[in-house]
Amino acid sequence: MVRGKFKSKPTGRRLFSTPEEMAAGTSARPRTFRKLEAEKEEREEVGAEEESEEESEDDSEVSEKKKGTEGLIEVQNPNLIKPKNLKAKDANYEKTGELSRREREEIEKQKAHERYMRQQEQGKTEQARKDLERLAMIRQQRAEAAKKRDEEKAAKDQKKAEARK
């Protein structure tokens, strides 16, 4: 039979504590780094609670265990913030969510167009002024043309009346 990399369970290396050692807290078993850190935090929390109970009541945030240098350096990375899950029963349907950039730009575009059209109607824009000047010139030309036609028609009628006499 071929043996692999590990021959069997490493039972020979295990250290067992007796109940007396466990009760006394002097176990021969080595503690892991996480356990040591947890105990250290517990001691710090107990010391902080004894020093000022009022401050702990004000701070409702639960301090999370920080890795590496996070505890030493404050980082403003939005990717490090864990998203808060919102349950359906806690959802507020009346509150409208923030608009996306495209939606905001579309709304701004519509408002700007409406504002421009109002100014256009009032004749405040350059294009509206040019249009009004052009319309005034066209009306004047049409009025002159209509006057000319009336004069020509009156002259024609006069010639016909003279020709009949």
Contacts in CASP RR format, 6 or more apart in sequence:
PFRMAT RR
TARGET T0000
AUTHOR 0000-0000-0000
METHOD contacts of the structure
MODEL  1
MVRGKFKSKPTGRRLFSTPEEMAAGTSARPRTFRKLEAEKEEREEVGAEE
ESEEESEDDSEVSEKKKGTEGLIEVQNPNLIKPKNLKAKDANYEKTGELS
RREREEIEKQKAHERYMRQQEQGKTEQARKDLERLAMIRQQRAEAAKKRD
EEKAAKDQKKAEARK
15 28 0 8 1.000
15 29 0 8 1.000
15 30 0 8 1.000
16 29 0 8 1.000
17 27 0 8 1.000
17 28 0 8 1.000
17 29 0 8 1.000
21 27 0 8 1.000
21 28 0 8 1.000
37 65 0 8 1.000
41 65 0 8 1.000
48 55 0 8 1.000
48 56 0 8 1.000
49 56 0 8 1.000
99 107 0 8 1.000
116 125 0 8 1.000
119 125 0 8 1.000
119 128 0 8 1.000
120 127 0 8 1.000
120 128 0 8 1.000
121 128 0 8 1.000
122 128 0 8 1.000
123 129 0 8 1.000
123 132 0 8 1.000
END
